[in-house]
Amino acid sequence: MKTVIEFKNIKKAYDDHVIIDGFNLSIKKGEFITIIGSSGCGKTTVLKMVNGLIQPTSGDIFVDGENIRDKNQTRLRRNIGYAIQGSVLFPHMTVEQNIAYVPSLLNKRDKTKTKAAVSKWMHIVGLPEDLKQRYPFELSGGQQQRVGIARALAASPDILLMDEPFGAVDEITREQLQTELKQIHEQTGITVLFVTHDISEALKLGTKVLVMNHGKIEQFTSPENLLQHPATEFVKKLVKKERRMCHLPEEQLSSCDYSGAGEKGHLDKE
């Protein structure tokens, strides 16, 4: 499978404060990577490096085999969807205008194609058509988050970056959004990097889970293997509650349901 994102010897420091050091990671096309770790471990920093919002102090990042240092940053970001907690919609734009923002930049002359993209993604994320002309303040928190996801996907990017996108919604809406996002990933094959502080969410959504601590990778593996074979004491502590919830012998943990029901393990937000 093709490598779509690669970090090589990444270091990020602010003066004498080193956030990330010696970070190396390869992400294959179509993977759903959930990133979890302690507060200040660098997970959001790693995410923002992919679309150039944060520049590494040293090292290189490659997207589709190209060093992002050599790419036009505006074009790079137009091809990478980005959704964050609270959605951060343009308050003066309608739902339709928010979702259409990037497609309209890419298809200035093809308004029909842009309108079709808006309708397509509103349907996929569960937004009724009659919301098109509403403004963000007229929407519920869950609706706003859905608009944010639709906007991030409307230009059909190959990569989607998500920074705790469901952290500001209620538990029922959160579970609905998780289910919809899994379906979107299965339908599109898009590569997703998803930062979370909720281990249940990380296990439920990810095809692989990246566990970070103090700017280092503690473990990068499948949810099943993370539960069966935690590599460090930090990871063991992180998944302890999830292992107990399964009520299964260790060799059967792969059949555990990671739906997030019951007691959840949380880490402080970065």
C-alpha positions, 0 to 999 in steps of 0.5 A, spaced: 500 500 500 502 506 498 505 511 503 501 518 503 504 521 509 511 520 512 515 524 517 522 523 517 527 525 523 522 531 525 524 535 531 519 541 533 522 546 539 520 553 541 526 556 544 529 551 549 523 547 549 523 541 545 516 539 543 517 533 539 524 530 537 526 524 533 519 523 530 519 518 524 512 515 522 509 512 515 502 512 514 499 508 508 493 511 503 486 509 506 488 508 513 484 511 519 490 514 524 487 516 531 492 519 535 492 519 543 497 521 548 498 525 555 497 533 555 502 537 551 505 530 548 505 534 541 499 530 538 496 537 535 503 539 533 504 533 529 497 534 525 498 541 524 505 539 521 501 535 515 498 541 512 504 546 514 500 550 519 506 548 524 513 548 521 518 543 524 524 546 527 528 540 523 526 534 519 522 533 513 515 531 511 512 528 505 505 528 502 504 523 496 512 523 496 513 530 495 517 534 501 511 539 503 517 545 504 517 545 496 510 545 495 505 551 495 502 552 502 495 554 499 495 549 494 497 544 499 491 546 504 486 546 499 487 538 498 487 537 505 481 537 509 481 540 516 476 539 521 477 542 529 473 542 535 467 546 535 467 546 527 469 554 527 464 556 521 464 562 517 459 566 521 457 571 516 456 565 511 450 560 510 450 553 511 451 552 503 456 557 503 460 554 508 460 548 505 462 551 498 467 555 500 473 551 498 470 547 492 468 554 489 475 556 489 477 550 485 471 550 480 470 558 479 466 557 473 462 550 475 457 552 480 453 546 478 459 542 480 459 546 487 452 545 488 452 538 487 458 537 492 454 541 497 448 537 496 452 530 496 456 532 503 450 534 506 446 528 505 452 524 507 453 527 514 446 527 515 444 534 514 437 536 511 437 540 505 432 545 508 438 547 512 442 550 506 440 557 507 441 557 515 447 561 518 451 557 524 448 561 530 441 558 527 444 550 528 445 546 534 452 544 536 451 537 532 449 540 526 454 545 526 459 540 527 456 536 521 457 542 517 464 543 519 465 536 516 462 537 510 466 543 509 472 539 510 470 534 505 467 538 500 473 538 495 474 531 495 481 531 499 485 525 499 487 527 506 482 529 512 485 532 519 481 532 525 483 535 531 478 533 537 472 534 532 467 531 537 469 534 543 464 540 544 458 535 543 453 531 547 455 524 548 449 521 543 451 526 538 458 524 539 456 517 537 452 518 531 458 523 528 463 517 530 458 512 526 457 517 520 465 518 520 466 511 520 461 510 514 464 516 510 471 513 511 469 506 508 465 509 502 471 514 500 477 510 502 480 517 505 486 517 509 484 520 516 488 523 522 484 524 528 486 527 534 482 525 541 483 524 548 478 519 549 481 512 548 474 509 547 474 513 541 481 512 538 479 504 539 473 505 535 475 509 529 482 507 528 485 502 523 491 504 527 492 508 534 498 512 535 500 513 542 504 519 544 508 521 550 512 527 551 513 528 544 515 520 542 511 515 539 509 509 545 506 505 540 503 505 533 499 499 531 492 496 530 486 497 536 486 489 537 494 489 538 494 495 542 489 492 547 493 485 547 500 487 547 501 494 550 508 496 549 510 500 555 507 502 562 504 508 559 500 504 554 498 499 559 495 504 563 492 508 558 488 501 555 487 498 562 479 500 563 478 498 556 481 491 557 477 490 563 471 492 560 472 487 555 471 481 560 475 477 555 481 472 556 487 476 553 487 472 547 480 473 545 481 481 546 480 482 538 473 480 539 471 486 543 466 491 541 470 498 541 463 502 541 465 506 547 459 503 551 461 503 559 466 507 563 471 511 558 478 512 559 480 519 558 486 523 557 487 531 558 486 535 552 493 538 549 
